[in-house]
Amino acid sequence: MDEDKKPEVRKETSLFKKDHLVASNASEDEPPCIAPGMADGETLEMLWQLRAQRRQNSPELPETVTRLNAPDGSILYLVGTAHFSDNSKNDVAMTIRAVQPDVVVVELCQYRVSMLRMDENTLLKEAKDINLEKVQQAIKQNGLMSGLMQILLLKVSAHITQQLGMAPGGEFREAFKEAGRVPFCKFHLGDRPIPVTFKRAIAALSLWQKARLAWGLCFLSDPISKEDVEKCKQKDLLEQTMSEMIGEFPALHQTIVAERDIYLTHTLRQATRCVESPSDGQKVPAVVVGVVGMGHVPGIEQNWEKELNVQEIMTVAPPSQFSWVMRALVKGVLLGMLGYACYRAGGGLGRTLLSLPAVQSLLEKLWPHPA
């Protein structure tokens, strides 16, 4: 695929661009002094120079940071993180403050971007509370099998959350906050849309493999300590937990990890391109910070200089016959249970039950009237 061609599903966070001119500051904590009446061009030039002064040419960065170079001289600082780690948040903040990037790219897609604006308490509650409404929403958004897979993966995340009392994605929220303090810094979402990943993962498994994977996810109960999390700075905890359970399913590893390595590499290379100076419009090499799970770092390094075909990993097969059969089976079981309940309740009470709005709504969903 031509590297200059922007993939259709790529989502940049223009939605989340902040007023970086206001958020910027000369002493990292206090805003710069802008004289009243200063022309827009002068203000932009002042902030551009301010960022250049803050940017360290040879920064001392954490061991979790990998430096990659682009052909045009642009630089990517790739921060490998553990999704449940305070140290990872510190690594991200230290890196962004030191290199004052033009772009920050995180391992999120538009379907998971809400975690950037949620506070820790809300996220903890959401992660622990997997209810029927969430199951219905996941199935409606992704289809039956992919929706159930999403719920099972949420269960893995919830298990870690409950064990540690810590919400996932702290490093992404830290990156979002720090990017808002850097003049002219843009914030991009770099991951493949999660419905595509789930649908491709499900399509890659046989019926028996799907059942075995679901069983393993449902009965996840191993205790996890914060020390375990920090040990996983060599490999992200959530991805390591998943890798241990899907080790017998190479196709699943391919779709959840290897294909996303390719997609992340592509979006990081798209971001690592020259930017325009506001004073004279000249192109200058960009500085980019990428924030991804530690498990993706080796794959991104391996793919960095390769030609990549992103469209190939974006296709989703149509729903299988198995999905249709499963949906019909679930409908049949629920209707049978409802019918048996009415039979046991007796004729009059059964008719009363069937007349209830909630039951009518359920019947409508299970067996909609033909158009």
C-alpha positions as CSV (number, residue, x, y, z in Angstrom):
1,M,0.0,0.0,0.0
2,D,1.2,3.5,-0.8
3,E,2.4,5.1,2.4
4,D,1.0,8.5,1.3
5,K,-2.5,7.1,1.1
6,K,-4.5,7.7,4.2
7,P,-6.6,4.7,5.3
8,E,-10.3,5.3,5.3
9,V,-10.7,4.3,9.0
10,R,-7.9,6.4,10.4
11,K,-9.3,8.6,13.1
12,E,-7.3,11.6,14.3
13,T,-8.4,13.4,17.4
14,S,-9.3,16.7,15.9
15,L,-12.2,16.2,18.2
16,F,-9.9,16.4,21.2
17,K,-7.6,19.3,20.1
18,K,-7.2,21.7,23.0
19,D,-6.3,25.3,23.0
20,H,-2.6,24.5,23.3
21,L,-1.7,28.2,23.1
22,V,-3.5,28.8,26.4
23,A,-2.3,25.6,28.0
24,S,1.3,26.2,27.2
25,N,3.5,27.8,29.8
26,A,7.0,29.1,30.2
27,S,7.8,27.4,33.5
28,E,5.9,24.2,32.8
29,D,3.3,25.4,35.4
30,E,2.6,29.0,34.6
31,P,1.4,30.4,31.2
32,P,3.7,32.5,29.1
33,C,3.2,36.3,29.2
34,I,1.6,37.4,26.0
35,A,1.6,41.2,25.6
36,P,-1.9,42.8,24.9
37,G,-2.3,43.6,21.3
38,M,0.4,41.2,20.1
39,A,-0.3,40.1,16.5
40,D,-1.3,36.5,15.9
41,G,1.8,35.9,13.9
42,E,4.1,37.2,16.6
43,T,2.2,35.1,19.2
44,L,2.6,31.9,17.1
45,E,6.3,32.6,16.6
46,M,6.8,33.2,20.3
47,L,5.2,29.9,21.2
48,W,7.1,28.1,18.5
49,Q,10.4,29.4,19.9
50,L,9.2,28.7,23.5
51,R,8.7,25.0,22.5
52,A,12.1,24.9,20.8
53,Q,13.7,26.2,24.0
54,R,12.1,23.5,26.1
55,R,12.8,20.7,23.7
56,Q,15.9,18.7,24.8
57,N,18.2,17.6,22.0
58,S,19.7,14.6,23.8
59,P,17.1,13.8,26.4
60,E,17.6,11.2,29.1
61,L,14.6,9.0,28.8
62,P,13.2,5.9,30.6
63,E,14.4,2.5,29.5
64,T,10.9,1.8,28.1
65,V,11.4,4.4,25.3
66,T,12.6,3.3,21.9
67,R,13.8,5.8,19.3
68,L,13.0,5.3,15.6
69,N,14.0,7.5,12.7
70,A,12.1,8.4,9.6
71,P,13.7,9.0,6.2
72,D,12.9,12.7,6.3
73,G,14.8,13.2,9.6
74,S,11.7,13.0,11.8
75,I,12.0,11.1,15.1
76,L,9.6,8.8,16.9
77,Y,10.0,8.2,20.6
78,L,8.0,5.0,21.2
79,V,7.0,4.5,24.9
80,G,6.2,0.9,25.8
81,T,3.8,0.8,28.7
82,A,1.8,-1.5,31.0
83,H,-1.8,-0.6,30.9
84,F,-2.2,-0.9,34.7
85,S,1.0,0.9,35.9
86,D,1.7,4.2,37.7
87,N,5.3,4.0,36.5
88,S,4.1,3.9,32.9
89,K,2.2,7.2,33.4
90,N,5.4,8.7,34.8
91,D,7.4,7.5,31.8
92,V,4.9,9.0,29.4
93,A,4.8,12.4,31.2
94,M,8.6,12.5,31.4
95,T,9.0,11.7,27.7
96,I,6.5,14.3,26.4
97,R,7.9,17.1,28.7
98,A,11.5,16.3,27.5
99,V,10.9,16.1,23.7
100,Q,8.0,18.6,23.3
101,P,6.5,16.7,20.4
102,D,4.6,17.8,17.4
103,V,2.3,14.8,17.6
104,V,1.3,12.3,20.3
105,V,-0.1,9.0,19.1
106,V,-1.8,6.5,21.5
107,E,-2.9,2.9,21.2
108,L,-6.6,3.8,21.2
109,C,-9.4,3.9,18.5
110,Q,-12.5,5.9,18.3
111,Y,-14.5,3.2,20.1
112,R,-12.4,3.5,23.2
113,V,-11.7,7.2,23.2
114,S,-14.2,7.9,26.1
115,M,-11.6,6.8,28.6
116,L,-9.6,9.9,27.9
117,R,-12.2,12.1,29.5
118,M,-13.4,9.8,32.3
119,D,-12.0,10.1,35.8
120,E,-10.4,7.2,37.6
121,N,-13.4,6.5,39.9
122,T,-15.9,6.4,36.9
123,L,-13.6,4.1,35.0
124,L,-13.2,1.8,38.0
125,K,-17.0,1.5,38.3
126,E,-17.4,0.9,34.6
127,A,-14.8,-1.8,34.5
128,K,-16.2,-3.7,37.4
129,D,-19.9,-3.4,36.3
130,I,-20.5,-5.7,33.4
131,N,-24.3,-5.8,33.2
132,L,-26.9,-6.9,30.7
133,E,-27.1,-3.5,29.1
134,K,-23.4,-3.7,28.2
135,V,-23.8,-7.2,26.8
136,Q,-26.7,-6.0,24.6
137,Q,-24.8,-3.0,23.4
138,A,-21.7,-5.0,22.5
139,I,-23.8,-7.6,20.6
140,K,-25.7,-4.8,18.8
141,Q,-22.4,-3.0,17.8
142,N,-20.3,-6.0,16.9
143,G,-22.7,-8.9,16.2
144,L,-23.3,-11.9,18.4
145,M,-20.0,-13.8,18.6
146,S,-17.8,-10.6,18.4
147,G,-19.9,-8.9,21.0
148,L,-19.6,-11.9,23.4
149,M,-15.8,-11.9,22.7
150,Q,-15.7,-8.2,23.7
151,I,-17.6,-8.9,26.9
152,L,-15.2,-11.7,27.8
153,L,-12.2,-9.5,27.2
154,L,-13.8,-6.8,29.3
155,K,-14.1,-9.4,32.0
156,V,-10.3,-10.0,31.8
157,S,-9.7,-6.2,32.2
158,A,-12.3,-6.1,35.1
159,H,-10.5,-9.0,36.8
160,I,-7.2,-7.0,36.8
161,T,-9.0,-3.9,37.8
162,Q,-10.6,-5.6,40.8
163,Q,-7.3,-7.2,41.8
164,L,-5.4,-3.9,41.7
165,G,-8.0,-1.3,42.4
166,M,-6.6,0.6,39.4
167,A,-8.4,1.6,36.2
168,P,-6.8,0.8,32.8
169,G,-5.4,3.3,30.4
170,G,-3.8,5.8,32.8
171,E,-0.9,6.3,30.5
172,F,-3.2,7.4,27.7
173,R,-5.0,9.9,29.9
174,E,-1.6,11.2,31.0
175,A,-0.5,11.5,27.3
176,F,-3.7,13.4,26.5
177,K,-3.1,15.8,29.5
178,E,0.6,16.4,28.7
179,A,0.0,16.9,25.0
180,G,-2.4,19.8,25.9
181,R,0.5,21.6,27.6
182,V,2.8,21.5,24.5
183,P,2.3,24.3,21.9
184,F,1.0,23.1,18.5
185,C,1.0,19.5,19.6
186,K,-1.6,17.3,17.9
187,F,-3.2,14.2,19.4
188,H,-3.9,11.1,17.2
189,L,-5.7,7.8,17.8
190,G,-3.4,5.1,16.3
191,D,-5.2,1.8,16.9
192,R,-7.3,-0.3,14.5
193,P,-11.1,0.0,15.3
194,I,-11.9,-2.6,17.9
195,P,-15.0,-4.0,16.0
196,V,-12.7,-4.9,13.1
197,T,-10.3,-6.7,15.5
198,F,-13.0,-8.7,17.2
199,K,-14.7,-9.7,14.0
200,R,-11.5,-10.8,12.4
201,A,-10.5,-12.7,15.5
202,I,-13.8,-14.6,15.7
203,A,-13.6,-15.4,12.0
204,A,-10.2,-16.9,12.5
205,L,-11.4,-19.5,15.1
206,S,-13.2,-22.8,14.7
207,L,-16.3,-23.5,16.8
208,W,-14.3,-25.7,19.2
209,Q,-11.6,-23.0,19.6
210,K,-14.3,-20.4,20.3
211,A,-15.7,-22.6,23.1
212,R,-12.3,-23.3,24.6
213,L,-11.4,-19.6,24.6
214,A,-14.6,-18.6,26.2
215,W,-14.2,-21.2,28.9
216,G,-10.7,-19.9,29.7
217,L,-11.9,-16.3,29.9
218,C,-14.9,-17.1,32.0
219,F,-12.9,-18.8,34.7
220,L,-10.0,-16.4,35.0
221,S,-9.3,-16.0,38.7
222,D,-5.5,-15.8,39.3
223,P,-4.5,-13.2,41.8
224,I,-2.4,-10.3,40.5
225,S,-0.2,-7.9,42.6
226,K,1.1,-4.4,41.7
227,E,4.6,-6.0,41.7
228,D,3.4,-8.3,38.9
229,V,2.3,-5.3,36.9
230,E,5.7,-3.6,37.2
231,K,7.4,-6.9,36.2
232,C,5.3,-6.8,33.1
233,K,7.0,-3.6,32.0
234,Q,8.8,-6.1,29.8
235,K,5.5,-7.2,28.4
236,D,2.1,-5.5,29.0
237,L,0.1,-7.3,31.8
238,L,-3.2,-7.4,29.9
239,E,-1.6,-8.6,26.7
240,Q,0.5,-11.1,28.7
241,T,-2.6,-12.5,30.4
242,M,-4.3,-12.8,27.0
243,S,-1.3,-14.3,25.4
244,E,-1.2,-17.0,28.1
245,M,-4.8,-17.9,27.4
246,I,-4.6,-17.7,23.6
247,G,-1.2,-19.4,23.2
248,E,-2.9,-22.4,21.6
249,F,-4.6,-20.2,19.0
250,P,-2.0,-18.8,16.7
251,A,-4.7,-17.3,14.4
252,L,-6.1,-15.3,17.4
253,H,-2.7,-14.0,18.3
254,Q,-2.2,-13.0,14.6
255,T,-5.4,-10.8,14.6
256,I,-5.2,-9.3,18.1
257,V,-1.5,-8.6,18.3
258,A,0.4,-9.0,14.9
259,E,-2.1,-7.3,12.7
260,R,-2.5,-4.4,15.2
261,D,1.3,-4.1,15.2
262,I,1.1,-3.4,11.5
263,Y,-1.8,-0.9,11.9
264,L,0.0,0.9,14.7
265,T,3.2,1.1,12.6
266,H,1.3,2.6,9.7
267,T,-0.4,5.3,11.8
268,L,2.9,6.1,13.6
269,R,4.7,6.5,10.3
270,Q,1.8,8.7,9.0
271,A,2.4,11.0,12.1
272,T,6.2,11.0,11.8
273,R,6.4,13.4,8.9
274,C,7.7,16.9,8.5
275,V,5.7,19.8,9.9
276,E,5.4,23.4,8.8
277,S,7.1,26.2,10.7
278,P,4.4,28.9,11.5
279,S,6.9,31.7,10.8
280,D,8.0,30.9,7.2
281,G,6.0,27.8,6.3
282,Q,9.2,25.7,5.8
283,K,9.0,22.0,6.4
284,V,11.0,20.8,9.4
285,P,11.5,17.2,10.8
286,A,8.7,16.3,13.2
287,V,9.1,14.9,16.7
288,V,6.5,12.3,17.7
289,V,5.7,10.4,20.9
290,G,3.9,7.1,20.5
291,V,2.3,5.4,23.5
292,V,1.6,1.7,23.1
293,G,1.5,-1.5,25.2
294,M,5.0,-3.0,25.7
295,G,3.9,-6.1,23.8
296,H,3.5,-4.1,20.6
297,V,7.0,-2.5,20.6
298,P,8.9,-5.4,19.0
299,G,6.4,-5.7,16.2
300,I,6.5,-2.0,15.5
301,E,10.3,-2.1,15.4
302,Q,10.2,-5.0,12.9
303,N,7.7,-3.4,10.7
304,W,9.1,0.2,10.8
305,E,10.9,0.0,7.4
306,K,8.7,-2.5,5.7
307,E,6.1,-1.9,3.0
308,L,2.7,-2.4,4.7
309,N,-0.7,-3.3,3.3
310,V,-3.2,-1.9,5.8
311,Q,-6.3,-2.5,3.7
312,E,-5.6,-6.2,3.8
313,I,-6.1,-6.3,7.6
314,M,-9.2,-4.0,7.5
315,T,-11.5,-6.4,5.7
316,V,-14.2,-8.2,7.6
317,A,-15.9,-11.4,6.4
318,P,-19.7,-11.3,6.3
319,P,-21.6,-13.1,9.2
320,S,-21.1,-16.8,9.1
321,Q,-23.9,-19.4,9.0
322,F,-22.9,-20.4,12.5
323,S,-23.7,-16.9,13.8
324,W,-27.2,-17.1,12.2
325,V,-27.8,-20.5,13.7
326,M,-26.7,-19.3,17.1
327,R,-28.9,-16.3,17.0
328,A,-31.9,-18.4,16.0
329,L,-31.1,-20.9,18.8
330,V,-30.9,-18.1,21.4
331,K,-34.3,-16.8,20.2
332,G,-35.8,-20.3,20.4
333,V,-34.5,-20.9,23.9
334,L,-35.8,-17.6,25.2
335,L,-39.2,-18.1,23.6
336,G,-39.4,-21.6,25.0
337,M,-38.6,-20.4,28.5
338,L,-41.2,-17.7,28.2
339,G,-43.8,-20.2,27.0
340,Y,-43.1,-22.6,29.8
341,A,-43.4,-19.9,32.3
342,C,-46.8,-18.9,31.0
343,Y,-47.9,-22.6,31.0
344,R,-46.8,-23.0,34.6
345,A,-48.5,-19.8,35.6
346,G,-51.9,-20.8,34.2
347,G,-54.0,-19.4,31.4
348,G,-55.2,-16.2,32.9
349,L,-52.0,-15.3,34.6
350,G,-50.1,-16.3,31.4
351,R,-52.1,-13.9,29.3
352,T,-51.5,-11.2,31.9
353,L,-47.8,-11.8,31.7
354,L,-47.8,-11.7,27.9
355,S,-49.7,-8.4,28.0
356,L,-46.9,-6.7,30.1
357,P,-45.0,-4.0,28.2
358,A,-41.6,-5.5,29.1
359,V,-42.7,-8.9,27.8
360,Q,-44.1,-7.4,24.6
361,S,-40.8,-5.5,24.1
362,L,-38.9,-8.8,24.5
363,L,-41.1,-10.6,22.0
364,E,-40.7,-7.8,19.5
365,K,-36.9,-8.0,19.8
366,L,-36.8,-11.8,19.5
367,W,-39.4,-12.0,16.7
368,P,-39.8,-8.7,14.9
369,H,-42.9,-8.2,12.6
370,P,-42.0,-8.4,8.9
371,A,-41.7,-5.1,7.2
